[in-house]
Amino acid sequence: MEFKDSDSKWTYTPLDSDVTANIAYENYPKGSCMYGVFCSIIYQLADKLGEPFASFPVQMMKYGHGGVCGSGTICGTLNGAAALIGLLYDKKEIRDVLMADLFG
């Protein structure tokens, strides 16, 4: 199934999974799982597309460390990926399907 969200200001672009994994790994020590996952996508989109990705405040994702500020409530990898889905897809019905797959 292909999802298109014409209302979104953000652009979907296919990325290389090996590059994505390496960027996530490199950024994990800077802010934990959520930050690493989020940066792995945003940094590539910034390189490929420029704005608005180049100036996105990725540091906001550092709150996800240790399951949200160390509370252990949710996996940072899932939280970061869900944040990306929410950023790229405006329509609730699309976000819900994608996030259900992610969390499943």
WORA-V499854 format. One record per run of one state. SS is the DSSP state (alpha for helix, beta for strand, coil for the rest). FROM is the first residue (numbers start at 1). TO is the last residue. Records with the same first field share a line. If there is no record, write none. Layout:
BEGIN
SS = FROM-TO / FROM-TO
END
This chain:
BEGIN
coil = 1-16 / 50-52 / 56-57 / 65-75 / 89-91 / 104-104
alpha = 17-49 / 53-55 / 58-64 / 76-88 / 92-103
END
